[in-house]
Amino acid sequence: MSFKLDKLTVRHLTGSKAAALHELDLVVQQGEQLALIGPSGAGKTTLLATLACAHRPAGGGLSLFGLDPWALPQKARHALRARLFLAPQTPPLPPRQRVVTAVLAARLPHWRLGRALRSLFKPVDPAAAFEALSRFGLGDKLYARVDRLSGGERQRCSLARLLLSQAEAFLVDEPISALDPALARVTLATLQQEAATRNATLVCSLHQVEMARAHFKRIVGLRDGRIVFDLPRERVTDAMIAALYENETVEAQPHALHESPARIAVGACF
């Protein structure tokens, strides 16, 4: 088992007493792939950060690979984090760094200090970085500077880092938000193929509802910090999607939803 949430509650980091996540119950088995969907502010990013041990829960239980991360000593919790890879929607890549160095940074948790420092001046395994970038169509950007990349290229650069990690669980936040439809499909396929190859868990938040329904067998719908549904995709109906996004804008294929425009405003795809 990768993750188990038992009445998990997480508060906003602003100091507010309001909960960002309310008593969530969720079990994710090792190697499972699921999509998180829901309107902006639903709690998707907070949930991913909590699973990555970036947010400490305010209540309830959290188990990662059978361990309570917040009951562990700091060194053990750091080792646990190395088994996870969090890919934020806006990756924190140093703007003046070369892409090759940024991608190889995925191996820093497993390198000794001396090797890490040497790699800053002369990348120690550029071939591995090139191969990872090539799987996302970015092989030609190996020695480009990060600040010369487009938003979509930065997203894919961050995902190339994921390929070089030794993570057993991928926590990916809006990985296709800046990509066109063709690139979006290739990117999701690459992530899912990598997860399947190494039996890694993949939890992916998406605004593109139809991409989630097309690519993931399990869909978890969040709204207002609560799980509205957790179902196999064939049981997720258009009416359920309409209710989840009521008074919100959904990015979906126009032909895929059959609700009244008053219930759903359908935006442009991707």
URPEFEN-V976703 format. One record per run of one state. SS is the DSSP state (A for helix, B for strand, O for the rest). FROM is the first residue (numbers start at 1). TO is the last residue. Records with the same first field share a line. If there is no record, write none. Layout:
SS = FROM-TO, FROM-TO
//
This chain:
O = 1-2, 12-18, 29-32, 38-43, 52-58, 65-66, 68-68, 72-73, 82-83, 88-97, 111-112, 122-125, 135-138, 142-144, 149-150, 165-168, 174-180, 198-200, 206-207, 216-217, 224-225, 236-237, 245-248, 252-264, 268-270
B = 3-11, 19-28, 33-37, 59-64, 67-67, 84-87, 98-98, 145-145, 169-173, 201-205, 208-208, 218-223, 226-232, 249-251, 265-267
A = 44-51, 69-71, 74-81, 99-110, 113-121, 126-134, 139-141, 146-148, 151-164, 181-197, 209-215, 233-235, 238-244
//
